[in-house]
Amino acid sequence: MLRHIKYIVVHCTQTSTDIEAEFLRDQMKQDERRPMFHIMIDRFGHCMRMMGCNLVADISHPYNENCFHIAYVGGVRNTKSCDTRSPVQHHAMFVKLKELHQLFPEAQIVGADYFGGNESENPCFDVIAWLEFHRKNSEHWVDYEENENGQWIFVE
């Protein structure tokens, strides 16, 4: 039986984009900690399952018993917090969130910043607005371009 998930929480790993998801996973194993996220998405759009959905992630988070955590690798550029998702991370995250919402239909998809506290800049983008944009544009191709800050933005 699945645990009752009320929130699917979107995070960034608060690292540079060139860090490999495997490295982060191995680092957690060396520290003998449970993973902080259930799924991590690397810069190439690969989704890495870090732990089963019935396990509680090792993260200090309100309502953690009822949260499923997904993170993209990145969130930092030049020591500053920012949205560093590549176009393939955008796509992979949207697809994975749709799958998770089918698995947990009553769950609310939110950013880590939804709860406030230490996660005020995490995941470095407005999850609700991003999901709404993708829902509205799901019938056609969404294109991305890199702005002057190196962020990938979608072009309408």
C-alpha positions, 0 to 999 in steps of 0.5 A: 500500500502506498503512503498517503502523498499530499504534496509532490514537492519540486526542488533543485539540488542547489548545485551547479548543473555539471554535477552528476546525479550519480555523484550526489547519490554516491555522496549520500550513500557515503554519509550513510543517509537516506536520499533527500529526494525520491527522483533526481533529473540530471542536465540530460533529462535522465530521471534517476530514482533515488528511493522508493515512494513508500520511504520518507526522504531525509530532508527537513521539510514540513509535512515530510511524511506526506511528501514526494520529493523530485529535484533537478540537478542545478539551481546555482550559477556563479554562486547565485541561485537561479533556474538552470534547467536545460530544455530537456530537464524542463521536458523530463520534469513535466513528463515525470510530474504528470506521471506522479500526479496520476500515481497520486491524484490528490496530491498538490504539486508545489515548489519547495518554496511553497512552505517557506523557511530555508527553501525560500529560493528553491527551486528557483522558478514558479512551479505553479506558473510553469505547470500552467504554461505547459498545460496550456501549450501541451498541444504544440511544441514549446521552444526554448531560448537562452537569455543573457543570464544563461537561463533557458526560457520558453518562447510563446 
